[in-house]
Amino acid sequence: MNPRPSFDLLAPIYHHLERITYGPFLHRCRTAHLCQLAGSYRALVLGDGDGRFLADLLRVNPHIHVDSLDISKGMLTLARRRLDGSPVGAHRVRFVLADARSTVWPDAGYDLIVTNFFLDCFSVDELEPLIDRVAAVSLPGSLWLDGDFRLPAGRWSRAVAQVILEGMYLFFRLTTRLPARRLTDPAPFLVANGFTLTSEFTWLRGFLSSRLWMRRGTIPP
Ligand SMILES: C[S@@+](CC[C@H](N)C(=O)[O-])C[C@H]1O[C@@H](n2cnc3c(N)ncnc32)[C@H](O)[C@@H]1O
């Protein structure tokens, strides 16, 4: 297995870095499908970072219970603090400090999986087994929300995106020991696990997209 990345150093400034580089776009991407998540009951949120998405999810969905798993103690501390200071229901969240590549999941039977700006942290040989393992604890009919960077279809936008991604991967490799060297599209692995794309929003000519996937079958009563 590749060495463990650590986002602890970046955690306190992550929000600011994001605002300086992408303005409001990353948070728009994370939250674009929030309304469609109002009917979920049990979520596994992977690599949520400083908890901004989590706070919004708890706000729109008053009955959901969440396992929020991250490898960074610094990120989890920020997320916990954010919820402590808000009335949205910190008691509905279980924070788990663990490496998603090897951990035994805290539970099974999730009807919602969230991987915003998380799957881009993995090399192709790590991504496939990770998605297989996560899919195994999702219920038939469950939703999988994945907001992330993508390689646009257009020739010029794709070339520009490739240059930006090279710079981003270099930056994260130096600051967090991120093992991934390039972006891998998770779509084929989700499809192989029975997920179908139900909705997608894109920004910046397709460089950013929020995809909502649904697993075949119906959620048991
Ligand atoms: C690029 S940040 C994205 C944070 C947040 N999801 C967002 O939307 O900005 C990646 C997050 O995934 C976490 N992470 C990276 N590799 C991980 C792993 N192997 N297991 C668990 N969490 C991991 C990092 O600590 C960090 O919080």
The ligand as an SDF file (V2000), in Angstrom:
LIG
                    3D

 27 29  0  0  0  0  0  0  0  0999 V2000
   -8.8410   17.0250   -1.1560 C   0  0  0  0  0  0  0  0  0  0  0  0
   -9.4640   16.8500    0.4630 S   0  0  0  0  0  0  0  0  0  0  0  0
  -11.1980   17.0480    0.1990 C   0  0  0  0  0  0  0  0  0  0  0  0
  -11.9390   17.4260    1.4380 C   0  0  0  0  0  0  0  0  0  0  0  0
  -13.4570   17.6270    1.2620 C   0  0  0  0  0  0  0  0  0  0  0  0
  -14.1240   16.4130    0.8970 N   0  0  0  0  0  0  0  0  0  0  0  0
  -13.7810   18.6890    0.2590 C   0  0  0  0  0  0  0  0  0  0  0  0
  -14.8160   18.5770   -0.3790 O   0  0  0  0  0  0  0  0  0  0  0  0
  -13.0330   19.6500    0.1390 O   0  0  0  0  0  0  0  0  0  0  0  0
   -9.3230   15.1040    0.6730 C   0  0  0  0  0  0  0  0  0  0  0  0
   -9.7780   14.6360    2.0500 C   0  0  0  0  0  0  0  0  0  0  0  0
   -9.7020   13.2100    2.0560 O   0  0  0  0  0  0  0  0  0  0  0  0
   -8.9680   12.7830    3.1800 C   0  0  0  0  0  0  0  0  0  0  0  0
   -8.2390   11.5560    2.7820 N   0  0  0  0  0  0  0  0  0  0  0  0
   -7.2570   11.4270    1.8560 C   0  0  0  0  0  0  0  0  0  0  0  0
   -6.8370   10.1600    1.7570 N   0  0  0  0  0  0  0  0  0  0  0  0
   -7.5910    9.4580    2.6610 C   0  0  0  0  0  0  0  0  0  0  0  0
   -7.6430    8.0870    3.0320 C   0  0  0  0  0  0  0  0  0  0  0  0
   -6.8350    7.1790    2.4850 N   0  0  0  0  0  0  0  0  0  0  0  0
   -8.5610    7.7120    3.9650 N   0  0  0  0  0  0  0  0  0  0  0  0
   -9.4030    8.6200    4.5360 C   0  0  0  0  0  0  0  0  0  0  0  0
   -9.3770    9.9400    4.2260 N   0  0  0  0  0  0  0  0  0  0  0  0
   -8.4950   10.3540    3.3070 C   0  0  0  0  0  0  0  0  0  0  0  0
   -8.0360   13.9350    3.5250 C   0  0  0  0  0  0  0  0  0  0  0  0
   -7.6070   13.9220    4.8750 O   0  0  0  0  0  0  0  0  0  0  0  0
   -8.9020   15.1410    3.1930 C   0  0  0  0  0  0  0  0  0  0  0  0
   -9.7130   15.5230    4.2750 O   0  0  0  0  0  0  0  0  0  0  0  0
  1  2  1  0
  2  3  1  0
  2 10  1  0
  3  4  1  0
  4  5  1  0
  5  6  1  0
  5  7  1  0
  7  8  2  0
  7  9  1  0
 10 11  1  0
 11 12  1  0
 11 26  1  0
 12 13  1  0
 13 14  1  0
 13 24  1  0
 14 15  1  0
 14 23  1  0
 15 16  2  0
 16 17  1  0
 17 18  1  0
 17 23  2  0
 18 19  1  0
 18 20  2  0
 20 21  1  0
 21 22  2  0
 22 23  1  0
 24 25  1  0
 24 26  1  0
 26 27  1  0
M  CHG  2   2   1   9  -1
M  END
$$$$
